[in-house]
């Protein structure tokens, strides 16, 4: 979701992400740690983009 509302590849992305996470936690009544755990679990479970053969890091 973050990539849809701000450029996640900038030097300010970690601070923007921290502010958004805190705001969502406050607004919806979640603990920040719960949202961080959810994000980590989603990142591990979600399909990752496949690399095209011949690009760095591809098999």
C-alpha positions as CSV (number, residue, x, y, z in Angstrom):
1,X,0.0,0.0,0.0
2,X,2.7,2.5,0.9
3,X,4.1,2.4,-2.7
4,X,0.7,3.6,-3.9
5,X,0.8,6.8,-1.8
6,X,4.4,7.9,-1.6
7,X,7.7,7.0,-3.3
8,X,9.2,4.2,-1.3
9,X,12.6,4.4,-2.8
10,X,13.5,7.8,-1.4
11,X,15.8,8.6,1.6
12,X,12.7,9.8,3.5
13,X,10.7,6.6,3.1
14,X,11.6,5.0,6.5
15,X,10.4,8.2,8.3
16,X,7.3,8.4,6.2
17,X,6.6,4.8,6.8
18,X,7.1,5.2,10.6
19,X,4.7,8.2,10.6
20,X,2.0,6.3,8.6
21,X,2.3,3.2,10.8
22,X,1.9,5.3,14.0
23,X,-1.0,7.2,12.5
24,X,-2.8,4.0,11.4
25,X,-2.2,2.4,14.8
26,X,-3.6,5.4,16.6
27,X,-6.6,5.9,14.2
28,X,-7.7,2.2,14.2
29,X,-6.7,1.2,17.7
30,X,-3.9,-1.2,17.0
31,X,-0.5,-1.5,18.7
32,X,2.4,-0.4,16.4
33,X,4.2,-3.7,17.2
34,X,1.1,-5.7,15.9
35,X,1.2,-3.7,12.6
36,X,4.9,-4.3,12.2
37,X,4.5,-8.0,12.9
38,X,1.7,-8.2,10.3
39,X,3.8,-6.4,7.8
40,X,6.7,-8.8,8.3
41,X,4.5,-11.8,8.0
42,X,2.9,-10.5,4.9
43,X,6.3,-9.7,3.3
44,X,7.3,-13.3,3.9
45,X,4.1,-14.9,2.7
46,X,3.3,-12.7,-0.3
47,X,4.5,-13.8,-3.7
48,X,7.7,-12.0,-4.7
49,X,8.2,-10.7,-8.3
50,X,10.1,-13.2,-10.3
51,X,13.3,-12.1,-12.0
52,X,13.7,-12.4,-15.7
53,X,16.4,-14.7,-16.8
54,X,19.6,-12.8,-17.4
55,X,19.0,-10.1,-14.9
56,X,21.3,-9.7,-11.9
57,X,20.3,-12.2,-9.2
58,X,18.4,-14.5,-11.5
59,X,19.1,-18.2,-11.7
